[in-house]
Amino acid sequence: MLCGMVQAQAGPGTAVVPQRTIYPGEELLAELVREVVVTNPNLRAGYAAVTDEVLGKITTRTLLPGRTIPVGALRDAWAVERGATVSLIFAGGGLTITAVGTPLENAAVGDFIRVRNVETGVVISGTVMGDGTVRVAAK
């Protein structure tokens, strides 16, 4: 009986590669990418292995056809954009206050950003929520 036997490695993995050149700022859609079998055992880690990892992400640099897509070259889509109108929400002590604001920067869900209150002109900070609102931080 052999103890400490090493399990056999699974077959080759997959990697996601672009079908065509994809430029910074483009959203990755299913028709722009495909999965291929990794045949190079020396390929550096850090690339997207399955299509679901990249769909809906935005590229931060040019991606070349047939080359692996580094996970670090992708970001989430902006939930709020600079200059757009967003709802500001402050909740605390049983009180909820809402207002309209303008983000001073682009941001994804979970980012802490500065927003200008449209009515008062005061710049406040808050966290971008999944519904596109900004939850204002208490000072």
N, C-alpha and C positions, 0 to 999 in steps of 0.2 A: 504494500500500500504506500503510495507516495503522498507525503505531507507537504503543504506549502506549494502545491502545483500552481503555476501561473496560468491564468485563463488565456485561451487563444484570443488574439485581437479580432475585433469585428472587421468586416470588409472595409474597403476604402470609403471615406466619408464623401460628402458633397460640398460644393462651394457655389455661391451665387455670383454670376458674372453678367455684365451688361451685354445686350444684343447690339447696341450702337453706342457711340460716344454720348455720355450724359454730362451736362455742364452744371457748374455750381448753381444752386437754387432750384434745380428741377426736382419735382416729386417723383419718387420711384413707383412706377405702376407695373402690374404683372406683365404687360406686353413688352416692357423695356428690359426685363431680366430673364435669366433661365438658370436652372440648377445643372451643374456638371459634376461628374465623378472626379475626385482629386486623385491624380496619378503620380504627383510629385511628393515623395515622402519628406522632402526637405522644405516644403512650403511653410513659411512662417505663420504662426497662429494670429488670431485677431481679425479674421475675415468672416463674413456672413456665410453660414452654412446652409440655411434654408430660406426660401423666398419670403415666408411670413415675417422673418426678422427685418426685412427691408421695406416691405410694402407700406406706403404712406409716409416714409421718411423723406427728408430733404437732403440733397447732397451738398457738401461744403467744399468739394473740390471736383475737378474733372475726373470722370471714371471712363476708362478705355475698354472697348469691346474685348471680351475674352479674358480679361484680367479680374482677379478676385476683388471683391468690394470690402475694403477695410471698414470695420464697424465704427472706427473713429472718424471716418469721413462722412458720417450721417448724423443728422439731428432730427428732433421732432419738429413737426410743422408748428408754425406760430399760432397760438391760441388767441393772441391779441396783437394788433399791429400799431406801430407808432402813428399817431394822428387820428386814429379811428375813435369812435365813441364807445365807451364801456360803462357798465353799471358798477358803482362803488358801493360796497356793503360794509357797514360797521355794526357788529353785534357784541354787546357786553352789558352785564348787569340787568338783563331782562329787557334791554332797549335795542331796537334795530333801526339804523339810520341808512337810507339809501340816497345816492346822488349820482350825477353823471360826470364822467371824467374822460380825459384824453391821455392815453399812455405816452410817455416820453421815449419809449423804446419798444422794439419788438420783443415778444416773450412767449415761451411755451408754458404749458400747465406746470404749476409748482414753482415757477420763477418768482423772485421777489423784485418788484419794479417800482419806479416812480411814476406817479400819475398826477396830472393837473386837474383840480376840481374846476369844472366849466363855469359854475356860478361865482365862485369866490376867487379863482386864480391861484389858490394855495396848492403847493405841491406836497403830496402825501405819498406814503409808500404802502405797498400791500402785496399779497400773494395772488397770482393768477390761478383761478379755479377752473375745473373741467368744463363748466358751462360758459366760460368766457367772461365771467365777472371778476372783479378784483376785491378780495377780502382785505379791508384796510386794517393795518396793524395799529394797536394802541400804543401811545407814546409812553 
